[in-house]
Amino acid sequence: MAKKAKENDWKDRLNVVYSTNPDFKYELDDEEEQTTLQPSQQRLRVQLDRKNRGGKVVTLVTGFIGTEDDLKELGKFLKSKCGVGGSAKDGEIIVQGDFKQKVLELLKKEGYTQTKTVG
């Protein structure tokens, strides 16, 4: 009885309403989360940006390859060392203010040897 209930779990087929195909199989979203590269393999780019930010300057770190959790952890580290706010999402870290040189030094000290400044 319990096995049949598990096979007919409606949450797994939430967005499928009806199918006339007798061989139809529900596709479950079992996406593999990408693995985070080692710090020495990351090719990060540090730049200043003020586009669409109301004239305020931010330090932008792009090129991170890895999981969102690791990106947020690195962003939290950089923001705390600079003593400012910011965000980390969509593969980029935003640190409020002009901290390009400090962020570059912090990243190299943490092992991100292929980090370069842009602009």
Secondary structure, 3 states (H helix, E strand, C coil): CHHHHHHCCHHHHCCCCCCCCCCCCCCCCCCCCCCCCCHHHCCCEEEEECCCCCCCCEEEEECCCCCHHHHHHHHHHHHHHHCCCEEEECCEEEEECCCHHHHHHHHHHCCCCCCEECC
